[in-house]
Amino acid sequence: MLDSFDSTNPPDYTAGFPMHPHRGIETISYVFSGQMMHRDSLGHSDTISSGEVQWMTAGSGILHEELLPAAERLLGVQLWLNLPAKEKMTSPHYHSIKNGEIHPGKQ
């Protein structure tokens, strides 16, 4: 599933997505403009900003929340990938890809 989001009206999105479960999928989020804060049941807490990516493998199961602080514009996409059957019970994992890794020399 591919979901896009685009808003210049913070009340549309600042409620975010409170703690909820995922299992057997991966979510890849790209924020073109704005920020997305991630927290999960494994203790990860991270914020990605304009031009950055977060990748979460739910695998055998994870609880997570996404918080979206008010911005002039929130714009991005989130892709949900169904894991192959043999990988559905893999250990959950989270990592982000920051601007410096995407565009070397940019912080």
C-alpha positions in Angstrom: 0.0 0.0 0.0 1.3 3.5 -0.8 -0.1 6.4 1.2 0.7 10.0 0.5 0.2 12.9 2.8 0.1 16.6 2.1 -1.3 19.3 4.4 -0.8 22.9 5.3 -3.4 22.7 8.1 -1.8 21.3 11.3 -5.1 20.4 12.9 -5.5 17.8 10.1 -2.5 15.8 11.3 -1.1 16.8 14.7 -3.2 14.2 16.5 -0.7 11.7 14.9 -1.1 8.0 15.2 -1.1 6.8 18.9 0.5 3.5 19.9 -0.7 0.7 17.6 0.5 -2.8 16.5 2.0 -4.0 13.2 3.0 -7.5 12.3 4.3 -9.2 9.1 5.0 -5.9 7.2 7.6 -3.2 6.7 6.8 0.5 6.5 9.1 2.9 4.8 8.3 6.6 5.3 9.8 9.5 3.4 9.2 13.0 4.7 9.7 15.6 1.9 8.7 18.5 4.2 8.0 18.6 7.9 8.8 16.0 10.6 7.7 12.6 11.8 8.5 11.3 15.3 8.7 7.6 15.9 8.5 5.7 19.2 8.1 1.9 19.6 7.9 -1.0 22.1 11.6 -1.8 21.5 12.7 1.5 23.0 13.5 3.3 19.7 12.7 7.0 19.6 13.7 9.0 16.6 12.6 12.0 14.5 13.0 12.3 10.8 12.9 15.7 9.1 12.6 17.0 5.5 14.4 14.7 3.1 14.8 11.8 5.5 13.5 8.2 5.7 12.5 5.8 8.4 12.3 2.1 7.8 10.4 -0.2 10.3 10.3 -4.0 10.0 7.4 -5.1 12.1 8.2 -8.8 11.6 6.9 -10.9 14.6 5.2 -7.8 16.0 5.9 -4.3 17.3 3.9 -1.5 18.9 4.7 2.0 17.6 3.4 5.5 17.4 4.0 8.3 14.9 3.7 11.9 16.1 3.6 14.8 13.5 4.5 18.2 14.9 2.9 21.3 13.3 4.8 22.5 10.2 4.2 25.0 7.5 3.7 22.0 5.2 3.7 18.3 6.0 4.4 16.3 2.8 5.5 12.8 2.3 4.7 9.2 1.5 4.6 5.9 3.4 4.9 2.5 1.7 3.6 -0.6 3.4 5.4 -3.8 2.2 4.0 -7.3 3.0 6.9 -9.5 4.1 7.4 -12.9 2.4 5.9 -15.7 4.4 9.3 -17.1 5.5 10.2 -13.6 7.0 6.9 -12.7 8.7 8.2 -13.8 12.1 11.6 -12.1 11.8 12.7 -9.8 14.7 11.3 -6.3 14.6 13.7 -3.6 13.6 13.8 0.2 13.1 16.3 2.5 11.5 16.3 5.9 10.0 18.3 7.3 7.0 19.3 10.9 7.7 20.1 13.6 5.2 23.9 13.1 5.8 23.6 9.5 4.5 21.4 10.4 1.5 23.3 13.6 0.6 26.9 13.3 1.9 28.1 16.6 3.3 24.5 17.8 4.2 23.4 17.6 7.9 
